[in-house]
């Protein structure tokens, strides 16, 4: 049973993250582009510690220092 297609697709997403990882960009290390074991497309990557909720990063006092350094990190 094929899974529902995703846009732009997990396979493309996996390869983009892998290319970024290979180029030295700070992204989770992609480990495995899934197979047809499950009825959905998937891939596995290492966990990168940190915060992913934009509202917390923008408003949270605990992230005041991060807001000072993140723009330069993103530019790199």
N, C-alpha and C positions, 0 to 999 in steps of 0.2 A: 504494500500500500504506500504510494508516494506521498510525501508530506506536502503541505501547502507551500507554494513558492513564496519566497520573501523578496522584498525589493530593497536594496539592489542584490540581495542574495548573500547567504552566509559564506559561500565559497569565496566570493569576491572580498567580503569583509575579512575573512581569514587571511587571504593573500595580501591585502593592504596592510594589515597589522604585522604580518610576517615581514613584508618589505620594510616597514618602519623599524621593526626590531633589528633586522639585518643592517640597517643604515645607522643604528646607534641611537634611535629615538627612544625616550623613556616611555615604554608601553609594556603591558603584560607580555611575557614571553609566550608566543603561541606554541603549543605542544603537539596538537593533533587535530587535523581536519577530519571530523567525524566520518562515519560510513553509514550504511543503510541499516544499522542495527535497530534504530528507532525510526518512527514515521515522521520525524522532523529533522531538518538540517541543523547541525550543531558543530561546534569546535570546542576544544579545551585549551585553556591558557592558565599560566600562573597568576596568582593573586598579587596585586600591587597594593600595599597598605595606603590608606588615605581616605579622603572624603570625596564623594561624588555628587552630593546634592548641592546644586548651584546656589540655592537660597541660603543655605548654611554658610557657604564660603563668602557670599556677598555681605551677609548681615551679622554673622557670628563674631563676637568680640574675640573668641579664642583663635580666630583666623586673621586677625588684624595684621600680624607680621607676614603671614602667607600672602596677603593681598599686595604687600610691598614687593615681594620677590617673584611671585608667579609670572607677571608679564615678561620678565627677562628670561625665565625658564621656558616659557612657551615660545618665545622668539628663537631660542636655541633649538 
